[in-house]
């Protein structure tokens, strides 16, 4: 049975690109473009891992980290200042990937490393 991943990002292109790459790698993928539907998807999809952008329509990524501390979450964000990274890690993020140049290979490698 394939591992389930939830991708949360308000950018549709990013969602499609990461979804394609993760499915090619053998993962089952659910998606959400905002915090409200992400909550519903976490409860419905029961993901093994969530890749989460901080900057999404409410509730934002930090709020989701606070709410779902028992869920494995990796941040993929364009926010790159140290305080945002430190805050995400303090709230329980497993890793923080800087969204520079759409790091598709890094996302797939991270999913494989954390889920296999």
Backbone bond lengths (Angstrom), bond angles and torsions (degrees), N, CA, C in turn:
res aa  C-N    CA-C-N  psi(-1)  N-CA   C-N-CA  omega(-1)  CA-C   N-CA-C  phi
1 X - - - 1.457 - - 1.541 108.75 -
2 X 1.332 117.42 125.02 1.469 119.46 -177.50 1.528 112.18 -67.41
3 X 1.322 115.70 148.14 1.458 121.52 175.58 1.523 108.88 -71.17
4 X 1.351 115.59 144.89 1.461 121.36 -178.69 1.522 111.01 -98.31
5 X 1.315 114.17 135.32 1.462 121.58 177.69 1.520 108.51 -125.64
6 X 1.328 115.69 135.54 1.459 121.59 172.40 1.516 108.15 -106.64
7 X 1.327 116.43 126.72 1.465 122.94 174.69 1.519 108.13 -103.14
8 X 1.332 116.47 128.10 1.461 120.82 179.15 1.529 108.22 -123.85
9 X 1.328 115.90 112.79 1.461 121.31 -179.84 1.524 107.74 -160.43
10 X 1.318 116.95 139.98 1.469 120.06 -179.63 1.530 112.45 -80.30
11 X 1.331 117.38 -9.26 1.457 121.10 179.32 1.532 109.85 -91.97
12 X 1.326 116.00 114.57 1.462 121.84 -175.80 1.531 112.45 -62.61
13 X 1.338 117.38 -38.80 1.464 120.51 179.30 1.532 110.59 -61.99
14 X 1.329 116.31 -44.81 1.468 120.85 178.88 1.528 110.37 -60.52
15 X 1.334 116.57 -44.50 1.469 119.93 178.44 1.527 111.00 -58.74
16 X 1.320 117.22 -46.79 1.471 120.79 -178.68 1.529 111.47 -63.98
17 X 1.320 117.09 -44.02 1.461 121.38 -178.64 1.531 111.34 -63.25
18 X 1.331 116.70 -50.13 1.469 120.06 -179.67 1.528 111.37 -67.30
19 X 1.331 117.61 -36.80 1.463 121.05 178.03 1.529 109.86 -60.78
20 X 1.312 116.42 -48.35 1.467 120.76 179.72 1.527 110.77 -58.03
21 X 1.314 116.54 -48.78 1.472 120.81 -177.02 1.526 111.94 -64.42
22 X 1.312 117.17 -42.41 1.469 120.22 -179.42 1.526 111.67 -69.92
23 X 1.333 117.81 -37.78 1.464 120.24 176.35 1.525 110.51 -65.27
24 X 1.336 117.09 -39.95 1.465 121.00 176.70 1.527 110.84 -59.90
25 X 1.329 116.65 -30.87 1.465 121.66 -179.61 1.530 112.07 -84.65
26 X 1.343 117.19 0.01 1.457 120.76 174.33 1.518 116.12 98.35
27 X 1.326 117.81 10.78 1.458 120.84 179.35 1.521 110.96 -93.68
28 X 1.330 116.03 151.81 1.456 122.16 169.97 1.517 106.37 -88.41
29 X 1.337 117.83 133.35 1.458 120.56 -172.26 1.525 111.34 -126.24
30 X 1.337 114.89 131.52 1.459 123.45 170.37 1.526 106.32 -112.73
31 X 1.328 118.10 155.62 1.458 120.20 -179.17 1.521 111.38 -134.80
32 X 1.320 113.81 157.73 1.458 121.50 175.44 1.519 107.86 -151.07
33 X 1.331 116.64 144.32 1.460 120.16 -179.12 1.525 113.36 -108.65
34 X 1.339 117.47 3.04 1.462 119.70 177.85 1.527 109.90 -155.30
35 X 1.307 115.73 167.94 1.452 121.05 -176.69 1.520 114.04 -64.82
36 X 1.316 116.49 -38.90 1.472 120.13 -178.00 1.525 111.51 -63.14
37 X 1.328 117.26 -47.82 1.466 118.52 178.91 1.526 111.48 -73.54
38 X 1.334 117.13 -25.28 1.470 119.78 176.21 1.527 110.36 -62.80
39 X 1.321 116.82 -39.98 1.471 120.26 177.44 1.521 110.15 -59.52
40 X 1.326 116.52 -47.14 1.468 120.88 179.27 1.524 111.05 -63.10
41 X 1.333 117.92 -41.24 1.471 121.37 -179.61 1.528 111.91 -67.80
42 X 1.333 117.57 -37.40 1.463 119.85 177.31 1.525 109.62 -61.90
43 X 1.320 116.50 -42.06 1.466 120.68 -179.37 1.525 111.81 -72.78
44 X 1.335 118.13 -34.95 1.466 122.46 -178.03 1.531 112.09 -83.61
45 X 1.312 116.70 -49.25 1.462 123.15 -172.97 1.539 112.33 -78.19
46 X 1.347 116.90 -26.70 1.474 122.10 -176.76 1.534 110.34 50.05
47 X 1.337 116.96 60.45 1.469 119.83 -174.91 1.526 112.87 -68.83
48 X 1.319 115.07 149.33 1.458 121.33 172.65 1.522 110.43 -78.66
49 X 1.336 116.18 -23.41 1.455 122.22 -178.51 1.521 108.95 -154.31
50 X 1.331 116.01 142.42 1.463 121.96 176.17 1.523 108.21 -120.13
51 X 1.332 116.60 128.64 1.455 122.22 168.93 1.523 105.54 -99.40
52 X 1.323 116.74 121.25 1.461 121.89 -166.90 1.520 112.17 -128.50
53 X 1.322 116.02 126.67 1.470 121.89 170.41 1.526 107.06 -85.03
54 X 1.314 117.11 140.30 1.460 121.46 178.64 1.523 111.19 -72.62
55 X 1.340 115.95 -41.94 1.465 120.94 -175.05 1.531 109.57 -88.63
56 X 1.330 115.08 89.61 1.463 122.17 177.11 1.527 107.93 -136.85
57 X 1.348 117.77 158.99 1.460 119.22 175.37 1.534 110.37 -57.34
58 X 1.323 116.97 149.70 1.476 122.24 -170.66 1.529 114.71 -53.36
59 X 1.338 111.88 150.20 1.456 128.53 -11.52 1.521 110.84 -69.51
60 X 1.338 116.38 147.54 1.460 119.85 -175.75 1.529 112.33 -77.13
61 X 1.319 115.86 178.91 1.461 120.60 -176.58 1.521 113.99 -60.73
62 X 1.330 117.37 -37.81 1.462 119.72 177.69 1.531 110.59 -62.59
63 X 1.343 116.42 -41.11 1.465 120.52 178.24 1.532 111.36 -62.35
64 X 1.335 116.57 -40.04 1.468 119.98 179.07 1.528 111.02 -67.36
65 X 1.321 117.34 -38.32 1.470 119.85 176.04 1.530 110.41 -60.52
66 X 1.328 116.62 -43.30 1.472 120.12 178.71 1.533 111.24 -62.49
67 X 1.307 116.19 -42.19 1.476 121.01 -174.03 1.533 112.64 -73.95
68 X 1.318 117.83 -36.13 1.465 121.33 -173.23 1.531 111.40 -117.66
69 X 1.300 117.23 59.32 1.461 120.70 -176.99 1.522 113.24 -68.44
70 X 1.319 118.32 -17.33 1.463 119.96 178.83 1.536 112.41 -88.36
71 X 1.328 117.39 -3.46 1.462 122.15 -179.33 1.534 108.72 -97.31
72 X 1.332 116.47 134.84 1.467 120.97 176.80 1.519 109.63 -68.66
73 X 1.336 116.36 117.72 1.462 120.71 -179.72 1.513 110.78 -128.25
74 X 1.328 114.52 137.84 1.454 123.05 173.83 1.518 106.43 -119.47
75 X 1.318 116.04 129.12 1.458 120.31 178.88 1.524 109.37 -85.30
76 X 1.340 115.07 133.73 1.466 121.95 169.43 1.514 104.16 -124.73
77 X 1.327 116.77 104.98 1.457 118.37 -171.20 1.511 113.19 -140.91
78 X 1.325 113.90 153.47 1.458 120.54 173.11 1.526 110.62 -82.56
79 X 1.333 117.79 -12.72 1.468 120.60 173.38 1.519 108.01 -70.86
80 X 1.315 116.29 123.15 1.453 118.61 -173.20 1.518 114.21 -127.76
81 X 1.345 117.68 7.42 1.455 116.11 179.43 1.526 110.13 -81.01
82 X 1.301 114.89 153.31 1.464 122.10 -172.92 1.527 112.52 -57.76
83 X 1.320 118.08 -37.61 1.467 119.78 -177.82 1.532 111.62 -66.06
84 X 1.326 117.52 -37.69 1.470 120.56 177.16 1.530 110.90 -67.00
85 X 1.325 115.98 -43.12 1.471 120.33 178.80 1.530 109.91 -63.54
86 X 1.327 116.85 -46.94 1.469 120.91 179.32 1.527 111.39 -61.29
87 X 1.344 116.74 -41.67 1.460 121.29 178.90 1.527 110.69 -61.69
88 X 1.338 117.08 -46.49 1.469 120.91 179.92 1.527 111.38 -61.43
89 X 1.315 116.18 -43.15 1.469 119.70 -179.71 1.529 111.05 -67.15
90 X 1.329 116.93 -38.46 1.465 120.91 178.22 1.523 111.54 -65.54
91 X 1.331 116.25 -29.46 1.467 120.56 179.42 1.531 112.65 -83.58
92 X 1.328 117.39 -1.11 1.457 119.66 173.52 1.511 117.05 111.22
93 X 1.336 118.21 6.77 1.471 118.87 176.71 1.520 109.46 -61.89
94 X 1.341 116.85 137.22 1.468 121.18 177.95 1.521 111.31 -70.29
95 X 1.330 115.79 -38.89 1.462 121.54 -179.49 1.516 108.06 -152.19
96 X 1.319 115.01 166.56 1.471 121.74 177.96 1.524 107.64 -131.86
97 X 1.316 116.15 113.57 1.460 121.93 179.69 1.523 107.62 -105.37
98 X 1.335 115.93 124.79 1.460 120.38 176.86 1.521 108.73 -76.79
99 X 1.323 115.01 128.03 1.464 120.58 -177.74 1.526 109.19 -82.27
100 X 1.306 114.78 83.30 1.458 121.49 177.90 1.525 107.47 -120.93
101 X 1.321 116.34 117.06 1.456 119.79 177.80 1.518 114.00 67.27
102 X 1.320 118.01 28.17 1.468 123.41 179.87 1.532 111.95 48.06
103 X 1.314 117.02 81.10 1.472 122.72 -172.98 1.529 113.80 -75.23
104 X 1.320 116.10 63.93 1.464 121.63 -174.73 1.526 112.32 -59.00
105 X 1.313 117.59 -47.12 1.468 120.82 -178.57 1.523 111.01 -63.36
106 X 1.327 117.13 -38.16 1.456 121.30 178.72 1.525 111.19 -66.99
107 X 1.323 117.15 -38.32 1.472 121.30 177.71 1.525 109.96 -62.94
108 X 1.322 117.51 -47.42 1.466 121.11 179.48 1.523 110.38 -63.66
109 X 1.317 117.41 -44.68 1.475 121.19 179.56 1.523 111.23 -61.99
110 X 1.321 117.05 -39.63 1.463 121.08 178.49 1.526 110.83 -65.81
111 X 1.319 116.79 -43.64 1.474 120.33 178.02 1.525 110.50 -60.74
112 X 1.315 117.14 -45.37 1.469 120.25 179.70 1.527 111.09 -62.46
113 X 1.323 116.13 -43.58 1.469 119.94 -178.24 1.533 112.06 -65.28
114 X 1.326 116.81 -39.72 1.464 120.10 -176.90 1.532 114.10 -82.58
115 X 1.342 116.88 -21.57 1.469 119.63 -173.41 1.518 114.70 -113.57
116 X 1.318 118.72 -4.44 1.479 118.13 178.85 1.511 111.39 -123.44
